[in-house]
Amino acid sequence: MEWHKLYNSTRWRKYRLIFLAANPLCVDPYKDHGKRPVMATVVDHIRAHRGSYPLFWAPWNHQALCHGCNSKKAVLEEGAFGIRI
């Protein structure tokens, strides 16, 4: 899909670094980490943008997740890794 290119853009890569520096810990949406803080590695889109440029860039639509939480969210909320089934 054409919008996948957004994730490789210089603008997104810079934004991701700034966002994760300001939000270094996983928000732990599934309460899997207990009291142990886990570093975030992913800027997740809370609401799937499905190619919507404004929704892709909306700061209110971003959250910091660790890789594990991001993968779990993809499976639970989208049915697969970004693919609706």
C-alpha positions in Angstrom: 0.0 0.0 0.0 1.2 3.5 -0.8 0.8 4.8 2.7 3.4 2.4 4.1 6.0 4.7 2.6 5.1 7.2 5.4 6.8 5.0 8.0 10.1 5.3 6.1 10.0 9.1 5.5 12.6 11.3 7.1 9.8 13.3 8.8 8.3 10.1 10.5 11.7 8.9 11.6 12.5 12.2 13.2 9.1 12.4 14.8 9.4 8.9 16.2 12.7 9.7 17.9 11.3 12.9 19.4 8.0 11.2 20.5 9.8 8.3 22.1 12.3 10.6 23.9 9.3 12.5 25.4 7.4 9.2 26.1 10.1 6.7 26.9 7.9 4.1 28.6 5.3 1.7 27.2 1.8 2.8 28.2 1.1 -0.9 28.9 -2.5 -1.0 27.6 -3.0 -4.6 28.6 -1.5 -4.3 32.1 1.0 -7.0 31.2 4.1 -5.4 32.7 2.8 -5.2 36.3 4.8 -2.5 38.2 7.9 -3.0 36.0 8.4 -0.2 33.6 9.3 -1.2 30.1 10.9 1.0 27.4 8.8 1.9 24.5 10.1 1.2 21.0 7.1 1.9 18.9 4.9 4.9 18.1 1.5 3.3 17.8 -1.5 4.7 16.0 -4.3 4.4 18.6 -6.9 4.5 15.9 -5.9 2.8 12.6 -5.3 5.5 10.0 -5.9 3.2 7.0 -4.0 5.7 4.8 -5.6 8.9 6.2 -2.8 11.4 6.1 -4.4 13.6 8.8 -5.0 10.6 11.1 -1.5 9.3 10.5 0.0 12.6 11.8 -2.5 13.5 14.5 -0.5 13.7 17.8 -3.5 12.7 19.8 -3.6 9.4 17.8 -0.1 8.3 19.0 0.9 6.3 22.0 4.2 4.8 23.1 4.3 1.0 23.1 6.9 -1.8 23.5 7.2 -4.3 20.7 5.2 -6.9 22.6 2.3 -4.6 23.3 2.3 -3.4 19.8 2.2 -6.9 18.4 -0.6 -7.9 20.9 -2.6 -4.9 19.8 -2.3 -5.8 16.2 -3.5 -9.3 16.8 -6.4 -8.4 19.2 -7.7 -5.3 17.5 -6.9 -5.9 13.8 -7.1 -9.7 13.7 -3.5 -10.0 12.4 -0.5 -7.8 11.8 -2.2 -4.9 10.2 -4.4 -7.1 8.0 -8.2 -7.2 8.5 -9.5 -10.7 8.3 
